[in-house]
Every structure is written in C-alpha cells, then in structure tokens.
Amino acid sequence: MTQNLGSVDRIIRIIIGIVLLSLIFFLDSGARWFGLIGLIPLLTAIIGFCPLYKIFGLSSCPLKH
C-alpha cells in the first residue's frame, strides 16, 4: 500500500478528524455520535493512504524523480 497523501493533506485531515471527534463531547443529543466519522480522516492521515484517492487515481504526494 503506497502512500498517496502529502503532508499538507495529512495535516488538514488530522485537524478535521479532531474537530469531528470533539462533537462527541459538545453535542447533547444522539447526533453526538456523528462525531465518530472523524475517525476516518484521522486514520487515513495517520497511515498516509486514502482508499478513495486510489479509486480515482489521485495523489497529493509530491512527485519523486
């Protein structure tokens, strides 16, 4: 599994993941569990691979010569 996420993309995903996960603590109703969706961008940032990028042939990694 080759990495297809660049460093800027990974940082953005980490921030989005943390913000979404924080919804668990700030929302009161059953909607708070939507914050678990934040695990997806957080995990993809940690491993550096996005399956959707692979499907669509995208990559945010810098080109290696």
Secondary structure by P-SEA (a helix, b strand, c coil): ccccccaaaaaaaaaaaaaaaacccccccccccccccaaaaaaaaaacccaaaaaaccccccccc
